[in-house]
């Protein structure tokens, strides 16, 4: 499957995948992204608000897809 964010098809696929992942989280739940250690914390599903906590490796694609999917993203730097 194409996940190239610079193409319409890839971005659409990434949005669909991310929307599915976010639907699985309850408010306060956390999705830890293995490739970067980034934590996505669900703040309020009803208003589509989440927090991004940078992990051991920067990954700007996560925020890019969340915003494209209609999420409001707060950012927080990791304490590590």
N, CA, C and O atoms as a GROMACS GRO file, in nm:
protein
  320
    1UNK      N    1   0.085  -0.119   0.000
    1UNK     CA    2   0.000   0.000   0.000
    1UNK      C    3   0.088   0.124   0.000
    1UNK      O    4   0.192   0.127   0.066
    2UNK      N    5   0.047   0.224  -0.073
    2UNK     CA    6   0.122   0.348  -0.087
    2UNK      C    7   0.096   0.440   0.033
    2UNK      O    8  -0.018   0.478   0.060
    3UNK      N    9   0.203   0.476   0.105
    3UNK     CA   10   0.193   0.571   0.215
    3UNK      C   11   0.282   0.693   0.190
    3UNK      O   12   0.322   0.761   0.284
    4UNK      N   13   0.313   0.721   0.064
    4UNK     CA   14   0.394   0.837   0.030
    4UNK      C   15   0.309   0.962   0.053
    4UNK      O   16   0.213   0.987  -0.021
    5UNK      N   17   0.343   1.039   0.154
    5UNK     CA   18   0.262   1.155   0.192
    5UNK      C   19   0.262   1.266   0.089
    5UNK      O   20   0.182   1.359   0.098
    6UNK      N   21   0.352   1.257  -0.008
    6UNK     CA   22   0.358   1.359  -0.113
    6UNK      C   23   0.269   1.326  -0.231
    6UNK      O   24   0.270   1.397  -0.332
    7UNK      N   25   0.191   1.218  -0.220
    7UNK     CA   26   0.094   1.184  -0.325
    7UNK      C   27  -0.046   1.183  -0.263
    7UNK      O   28  -0.061   1.158  -0.144
    8UNK      N   29  -0.147   1.210  -0.344
    8UNK     CA   30  -0.285   1.209  -0.295
    8UNK      C   31  -0.322   1.072  -0.239
    8UNK      O   32  -0.380   1.061  -0.131
    9UNK      N   33  -0.287   0.966  -0.314
    9UNK     CA   34  -0.320   0.831  -0.270
    9UNK      C   35  -0.249   0.795  -0.139
    9UNK      O   36  -0.310   0.739  -0.048
   10UNK      N   37  -0.121   0.828  -0.131
   10UNK     CA   38  -0.044   0.796  -0.011
   10UNK      C   39  -0.096   0.869   0.112
   10UNK      O   40  -0.109   0.810   0.219
   11UNK      N   41  -0.125   0.999   0.096
   11UNK     CA   42  -0.178   1.076   0.210
   11UNK      C   43  -0.315   1.023   0.249
   11UNK      O   44  -0.345   1.013   0.368
   12UNK      N   45  -0.400   0.990   0.152
   12UNK     CA   46  -0.532   0.935   0.183
   12UNK      C   47  -0.519   0.803   0.260
   12UNK      O   48  -0.593   0.780   0.355
   13UNK      N   49  -0.426   0.719   0.219
   13UNK     CA   50  -0.404   0.592   0.289
   13UNK      C   51  -0.353   0.616   0.431
   13UNK      O   52  -0.396   0.549   0.524
   14UNK      N   53  -0.261   0.711   0.446
   14UNK     CA   54  -0.207   0.743   0.578
   14UNK      C   55  -0.315   0.800   0.670
   14UNK      O   56  -0.320   0.767   0.788
   15UNK      N   57  -0.401   0.885   0.615
   15UNK     CA   58  -0.511   0.941   0.694
   15UNK      C   59  -0.607   0.831   0.738
   15UNK      O   60  -0.648   0.827   0.854
   16UNK      N   61  -0.642   0.742   0.647
   16UNK     CA   62  -0.734   0.632   0.682
   16UNK      C   63  -0.674   0.544   0.790
   16UNK      O   64  -0.744   0.505   0.884
   17UNK      N   65  -0.546   0.511   0.778
   17UNK     CA   66  -0.479   0.427   0.878
   17UNK      C   67  -0.476   0.497   1.014
   17UNK      O   68  -0.505   0.436   1.117
   18UNK      N   69  -0.441   0.626   1.012
   18UNK     CA   70  -0.431   0.703   1.136
   18UNK      C   71  -0.569   0.720   1.200
   18UNK      O   72  -0.582   0.708   1.322
   19UNK      N   73  -0.671   0.748   1.120
   19UNK     CA   74  -0.806   0.761   1.174
   19UNK      C   75  -0.849   0.633   1.244
   19UNK      O   76  -0.910   0.636   1.351
   20UNK      N   77  -0.816   0.519   1.183
   20UNK     CA   78  -0.849   0.391   1.245
   20UNK      C   79  -0.777   0.375   1.378
   20UNK      O   80  -0.837   0.329   1.476
   21UNK      N   81  -0.651   0.412   1.383
   21UNK     CA   82  -0.574   0.401   1.508
   21UNK      C   83  -0.632   0.493   1.615
   21UNK      O   84  -0.647   0.453   1.730
   22UNK      N   85  -0.664   0.615   1.579
   22UNK     CA   86  -0.715   0.712   1.676
   22UNK      C   87  -0.852   0.670   1.730
   22UNK      O   88  -0.884   0.696   1.846
   23UNK      N   89  -0.934   0.605   1.647
   23UNK     CA   90  -1.066   0.557   1.693
   23UNK      C   91  -1.053   0.452   1.802
   23UNK      O   92  -1.145   0.432   1.881
   24UNK      N   93  -0.939   0.385   1.808
   24UNK     CA   94  -0.918   0.280   1.907
   24UNK      C   95  -0.878   0.334   2.044
   24UNK      O   96  -0.880   0.261   2.143
   25UNK      N   97  -0.842   0.463   2.050
   25UNK     CA   98  -0.798   0.522   2.177
   25UNK      C   99  -0.914   0.589   2.249
   25UNK      O  100  -0.999   0.653   2.187
   26UNK      N  101  -0.915   0.575   2.379
   26UNK     CA  102  -1.009   0.651   2.462
   26UNK      C  103  -0.939   0.779   2.503
   26UNK      O  104  -0.817   0.789   2.494
   27UNK      N  105  -1.016   0.878   2.548
   27UNK     CA  106  -0.955   1.001   2.599
   27UNK      C  107  -0.855   0.965   2.709
   27UNK      O  108  -0.888   0.890   2.801
   28UNK      N  109  -0.735   1.019   2.698
   28UNK     CA  110  -0.628   0.988   2.793
   28UNK      C  111  -0.540   0.873   2.746
   28UNK      O  112  -0.433   0.850   2.803
   29UNK      N  113  -0.584   0.801   2.643
   29UNK     CA  114  -0.506   0.688   2.591
   29UNK      C  115  -0.385   0.735   2.512
   29UNK      O  116  -0.381   0.849   2.464
   30UNK      N  117  -0.287   0.647   2.499
   30UNK     CA  118  -0.162   0.682   2.432
   30UNK      C  119  -0.127   0.579   2.325
   30UNK      O  120  -0.137   0.459   2.347
   31UNK      N  121  -0.087   0.628   2.210
   31UNK     CA  122  -0.035   0.545   2.101
   31UNK      C  123   0.114   0.574   2.095
   31UNK      O  124   0.154   0.688   2.070
   32UNK      N  125   0.197   0.473   2.117
   32UNK     CA  126   0.341   0.488   2.110
   32UNK      C  127   0.388   0.437   1.974
   32UNK      O  128   0.372   0.319   1.943
   33UNK      N  129   0.444   0.526   1.894
   33UNK     CA  130   0.486   0.492   1.759
   33UNK      C  131   0.624   0.426   1.764
   33UNK      O  132   0.722   0.491   1.800
   34UNK      N  133   0.633   0.298   1.730
   34UNK     CA  134   0.759   0.224   1.746
   34UNK      C  135   0.879   0.282   1.672
   34UNK      O  136   0.991   0.280   1.725
   35UNK      N  137   0.859   0.334   1.550
   35UNK     CA  138   0.974   0.377   1.470
   35UNK      C  139   1.045   0.500   1.525
   35UNK      O  140   1.160   0.527   1.492
   36UNK      N  141   0.975   0.577   1.610
   36UNK     CA  142   1.035   0.701   1.661
   36UNK      C  143   1.023   0.718   1.812
   36UNK      O  144   1.086   0.806   1.870
   37UNK      N  145   0.944   0.634   1.875
   37UNK     CA  146   0.920   0.651   2.019
   37UNK      C  147   0.828   0.768   2.050
   37UNK      O  148   0.812   0.805   2.166
   38UNK      N  149   0.768   0.826   1.947
   38UNK     CA  150   0.676   0.938   1.966
   38UNK      C  151   0.547   0.888   2.031
   38UNK      O  152   0.493   0.784   1.993
   39UNK      N  153   0.499   0.964   2.128
   39UNK     CA  154   0.372   0.930   2.194
   39UNK      C  155   0.265   1.026   2.143
   39UNK      O  156   0.285   1.147   2.140
   40UNK      N  157   0.152   0.970   2.103
   40UNK     CA  158   0.036   1.048   2.064
   40UNK      C  159  -0.068   1.024   2.173
   40UNK      O  160  -0.118   0.913   2.190
   41UNK      N  161  -0.100   1.129   2.247
   41UNK     CA  162  -0.194   1.119   2.359
   41UNK      C  163  -0.328   1.176   2.317
   41UNK      O  164  -0.338   1.291   2.274
   42UNK      N  165  -0.432   1.095   2.330
   42UNK     CA  166  -0.567   1.140   2.298
   42UNK      C  167  -0.616   1.232   2.410
   42UNK      O  168  -0.633   1.188   2.524
   43UNK      N  169  -0.638   1.358   2.378
   43UNK     CA  170  -0.689   1.452   2.477
   43UNK      C  171  -0.842   1.454   2.476
   43UNK      O  172  -0.905   1.447   2.581
   44UNK      N  173  -0.900   1.465   2.357
   44UNK     CA  174  -1.046   1.471   2.346
   44UNK      C  175  -1.088   1.427   2.207
   44UNK      O  176  -1.072   1.500   2.110
   45UNK      N  177  -1.143   1.305   2.199
   45UNK     CA  178  -1.182   1.252   2.068
   45UNK      C  179  -1.292   1.337   2.005
   45UNK      O  180  -1.291   1.361   1.884
   46UNK      N  181  -1.387   1.382   2.086
   46UNK     CA  182  -1.502   1.457   2.033
   46UNK      C  183  -1.459   1.584   1.961
   46UNK      O  184  -1.521   1.622   1.861
   47UNK      N  185  -1.355   1.650   2.010
   47UNK     CA  186  -1.307   1.774   1.946
   47UNK      C  187  -1.180   1.750   1.864
   47UNK      O  188  -1.120   1.844   1.812
   48UNK      N  189  -1.140   1.623   1.852
   48UNK     CA  190  -1.022   1.583   1.773
   48UNK      C  191  -0.897   1.659   1.817
   48UNK      O  192  -0.831   1.724   1.736
   49UNK      N  193  -0.868   1.649   1.945
   49UNK     CA  194  -0.751   1.716   2.001
   49UNK      C  195  -0.658   1.611   2.062
   49UNK      O  196  -0.702   1.524   2.138
   50UNK      N  197  -0.529   1.621   2.027
   50UNK     CA  198  -0.430   1.528   2.080
   50UNK      C  199  -0.300   1.601   2.112
   50UNK      O  200  -0.280   1.716   2.073
   51UNK      N  201  -0.213   1.531   2.183
   51UNK     CA  202  -0.081   1.586   2.217
   51UNK      C  203   0.024   1.492   2.159
   51UNK      O  204   0.010   1.370   2.165
   52UNK      N  205   0.128   1.549   2.104
   52UNK     CA  206   0.240   1.475   2.048
   52UNK      C  207   0.360   1.496   2.137
   52UNK      O  208   0.400   1.610   2.162
   53UNK      N  209   0.419   1.387   2.186
   53UNK     CA  210   0.539   1.396   2.269
   53UNK      C  211   0.651   1.329   2.189
   53UNK      O  212   0.650   1.208   2.167
   54UNK      N  213   0.748   1.410   2.148
   54UNK     CA  214   0.858   1.360   2.065
   54UNK      C  215   0.935   1.251   2.137
   54UNK      O  216   0.964   1.262   2.256
   55UNK      N  217   0.968   1.146   2.063
   55UNK     CA  218   1.042   1.034   2.120
   55UNK      C  219   1.191   1.044   2.094
   55UNK      O  220   1.248   1.154   2.091
   56UNK      N  221   1.254   0.930   2.075
   56UNK     CA  222   1.399   0.924   2.057
   56UNK      C  223   1.444   0.969   1.918
   56UNK      O  224   1.562   0.994   1.895
   57UNK      N  225   1.349   0.979   1.825
   57UNK     CA  226   1.381   1.023   1.689
   57UNK      C  227   1.268   1.113   1.638
   57UNK      O  228   1.151   1.080   1.652
   58UNK      N  229   1.304   1.225   1.578
   58UNK     CA  230   1.204   1.317   1.525
   58UNK      C  231   1.129   1.252   1.409
   58UNK      O  232   1.190   1.185   1.325
   59UNK      N  233   0.998   1.272   1.404
   59UNK     CA  234   0.916   1.214   1.297
   59UNK      C  235   0.805   1.313   1.263
   59UNK      O  236   0.696   1.307   1.321
   60UNK      N  237   0.832   1.403   1.171
   60UNK     CA  238   0.736   1.509   1.136
   60UNK      C  239   0.615   1.456   1.061
   60UNK      O  240   0.512   1.524   1.054
   61UNK      N  241   0.625   1.335   1.006
   61UNK     CA  242   0.513   1.281   0.928
   61UNK      C  243   0.390   1.256   1.016
   61UNK      O  244   0.277   1.265   0.968
   62UNK      N  245   0.411   1.225   1.143
   62UNK     CA  246   0.298   1.197   1.232
   62UNK      C  247   0.209   1.321   1.246
   62UNK      O  248   0.088   1.314   1.228
   63UNK      N  249   0.271   1.433   1.277
   63UNK     CA  250   0.195   1.558   1.292
   63UNK      C  251   0.130   1.597   1.159
   63UNK      O  252   0.016   1.642   1.156
   64UNK      N  253   0.203   1.580   1.052
   64UNK     CA  254   0.151   1.616   0.919
   64UNK      C  255   0.023   1.540   0.887
   64UNK      O  256  -0.074   1.598   0.839
   65UNK      N  257   0.022   1.410   0.914
   65UNK     CA  258  -0.096   1.328   0.885
   65UNK      C  259  -0.209   1.361   0.982
   65UNK      O  260  -0.325   1.369   0.941
   66UNK      N  261  -0.179   1.379   1.109
   66UNK     CA  262  -0.284   1.414   1.206
   66UNK      C  263  -0.354   1.544   1.167
   66UNK      O  264  -0.476   1.552   1.170
   67UNK      N  265  -0.277   1.644   1.132
   67UNK     CA  266  -0.336   1.773   1.092
   67UNK      C  267  -0.419   1.757   0.964
   67UNK      O  268  -0.528   1.812   0.954
   68UNK      N  269  -0.367   1.682   0.868
   68UNK     CA  270  -0.442   1.658   0.743
   68UNK      C  271  -0.572   1.584   0.770
   68UNK      O  272  -0.668   1.596   0.694
   69UNK      N  273  -0.574   1.508   0.879
   69UNK     CA  274  -0.692   1.431   0.916
   69UNK      C  275  -0.790   1.511   1.002
   69UNK      O  276  -0.895   1.461   1.041
   70UNK      N  277  -0.755   1.637   1.031
   70UNK     CA  278  -0.846   1.723   1.104
   70UNK      C  279  -0.822   1.732   1.253
   70UNK      O  280  -0.906   1.785   1.326
   71UNK      N  281  -0.708   1.682   1.300
   71UNK     CA  282  -0.676   1.687   1.443
   71UNK      C  283  -0.605   1.817   1.478
   71UNK      O  284  -0.528   1.871   1.399
   72UNK      N  285  -0.634   1.867   1.598
   72UNK     CA  286  -0.557   1.976   1.656
   72UNK      C  287  -0.446   1.910   1.737
   72UNK      O  288  -0.473   1.825   1.822
   73UNK      N  289  -0.323   1.949   1.710
   73UNK     CA  290  -0.209   1.881   1.770
   73UNK      C  291  -0.131   1.978   1.859
   73UNK      O  292  -0.081   2.080   1.812
   74UNK      N  293  -0.122   1.944   1.987
   74UNK     CA  294  -0.033   2.015   2.080
   74UNK      C  295   0.099   1.940   2.077
   74UNK      O  296   0.101   1.817   2.067
   75UNK      N  297   0.208   2.013   2.087
   75UNK     CA  298   0.339   1.946   2.088
   75UNK      C  299   0.408   1.965   2.221
   75UNK      O  300   0.396   2.068   2.286
   76UNK      N  301   0.482   1.862   2.260
   76UNK     CA  302   0.558   1.864   2.383
   76UNK      C  303   0.690   1.793   2.356
   76UNK      O  304   0.692   1.684   2.299
   77UNK      N  305   0.798   1.854   2.398
   77UNK     CA  306   0.928   1.791   2.382
   77UNK      C  307   0.947   1.685   2.490
   77UNK      O  308   0.902   1.702   2.604
   78UNK      N  309   1.012   1.578   2.454
   78UNK     CA  310   1.039   1.469   2.547
   78UNK      C  311   1.137   1.517   2.653
   78UNK      O  312   1.226   1.598   2.625
   79UNK      N  313   1.121   1.466   2.774
   79UNK     CA  314   1.212   1.499   2.882
   79UNK      C  315   1.342   1.421   2.871
   79UNK      O  316   1.439   1.452   2.940
   80UNK      N  317   1.344   1.320   2.786
   80UNK     CA  318   1.462   1.233   2.773
   80UNK      C  319   1.574   1.301   2.700
   80UNK      O  320   1.680   1.241   2.680
   0.00000   0.00000   0.00000
